Amino acid sequence: MKKITYLLLLFVCCSFLQTEDSYQSAITEIADAYNQKDADKIFNLFSSELQSSFTIDKVKDFVKDNQESNGLMGEFSFLMDDETGKRYLLEFENSTMILVLELSTDNKIIRLSLEEY
């Protein structure tokens, strides 16, 4: 019985770590592409559903406008998990924002938004 409990606990922990690694990787990819003004790379991280509602032109405008007002992305740290996704504190050169991110099971972005801090 103890072996089953330990195996179940190990599975849950590994699943959680893989999810956290996926989110860390996604944010790093977003930040790198954003700082390089590579809207296409960000767009390619989106799920097909998000791509249909948030077009490449909107992503290009977002990157351009956001860089003009907030500067480049810097450090980020996890804040909390809620029903809308995972929330991260995101430092820009000129401001601090909240990044809300949700990934699908295949690690595609299904929700991405910035909120005032």
C-alpha positions in Angstrom: 0.0 0.0 0.0 2.9 2.4 0.8 4.4 1.8 -2.6 1.2 2.8 -4.3 0.9 6.0 -2.2 4.6 6.9 -3.0 4.1 6.2 -6.7 0.9 8.3 -6.7 2.7 11.2 -4.9 5.7 11.0 -7.2 3.4 11.1 -10.3 1.6 14.2 -8.9 4.8 16.0 -8.1 6.3 15.2 -11.5 3.2 16.4 -13.3 3.3 19.6 -11.3 7.0 20.2 -12.1 6.5 19.5 -15.8 3.7 22.0 -15.8 5.8 24.6 -14.0 8.7 24.0 -16.4 6.3 24.4 -19.4 5.1 27.7 -18.1 8.6 28.9 -17.3 9.7 27.9 -20.8 6.7 29.6 -22.4 7.4 32.9 -20.6 11.0 32.8 -21.5 10.1 32.2 -25.2 7.6 35.1 -25.1 10.1 37.5 -23.5 12.9 36.6 -25.9 10.6 37.1 -28.9 9.1 40.2 -27.5 12.5 41.8 -26.8 13.6 40.9 -30.4 10.3 42.4 -31.8 9.5 38.9 -33.3 5.7 38.9 -33.3 5.6 35.9 -35.6 7.4 33.8 -33.0 4.9 34.8 -30.3 2.0 34.1 -32.6 3.3 30.6 -33.3 3.2 29.8 -29.6 -0.6 30.4 -29.6 -3.2 27.7 -30.0 -5.2 27.7 -33.2 -8.2 29.1 -31.3 -6.2 32.0 -30.0 -4.6 32.6 -33.4 -8.1 33.0 -34.9 -9.1 35.6 -32.3 -5.7 37.4 -31.8 -4.4 37.8 -35.4 -0.7 38.3 -36.3 -1.4 42.0 -37.0 -2.8 42.5 -33.5 0.3 40.7 -32.0 2.6 43.0 -34.1 0.7 46.1 -32.9 0.8 44.9 -29.3 4.6 44.3 -29.3 5.3 47.7 -31.0 2.9 49.7 -28.7 3.9 47.9 -25.5 7.6 48.3 -26.2 7.1 52.0 -26.8 5.4 52.5 -23.5 6.9 49.9 -21.2 10.3 49.0 -22.8 11.8 45.6 -22.9 10.8 42.6 -20.7 13.0 41.7 -17.8 12.6 39.5 -14.8 9.4 37.6 -13.9 8.2 35.7 -10.9 5.2 33.5 -10.2 2.4 35.1 -8.1 -0.5 32.8 -8.0 -2.8 30.3 -9.8 -6.5 31.1 -10.3 -9.4 30.3 -12.6 -8.1 32.5 -15.4 -4.6 31.0 -15.5 -1.2 31.4 -13.8 -0.3 35.0 -12.8 3.3 36.3 -12.9 4.8 39.6 -11.9 6.6 40.8 -15.0 9.2 43.6 -14.9 9.6 45.9 -17.9 12.2 48.7 -18.2 9.6 51.3 -17.4 6.8 49.5 -15.5 5.6 46.4 -13.7 2.7 44.4 -15.0 0.8 41.1 -14.3 1.1 38.5 -17.0 -1.8 36.0 -17.1 -0.9 32.9 -18.9 -2.7 29.6 -19.6 -1.3 26.7 -21.6 -3.1 23.8 -23.3 -2.1 20.2 -22.7 0.2 20.5 -25.7 1.8 23.6 -24.2 0.2 26.1 -26.7 -0.9 29.4 -25.3 -4.7 29.6 -24.9 -4.7 32.7 -22.7 -2.3 35.6 -22.6 -3.0 39.0 -21.2 -1.2 41.8 -19.4 -2.9 43.7 -16.5 -1.9 46.7 -14.6 0.0 46.1 -11.3 
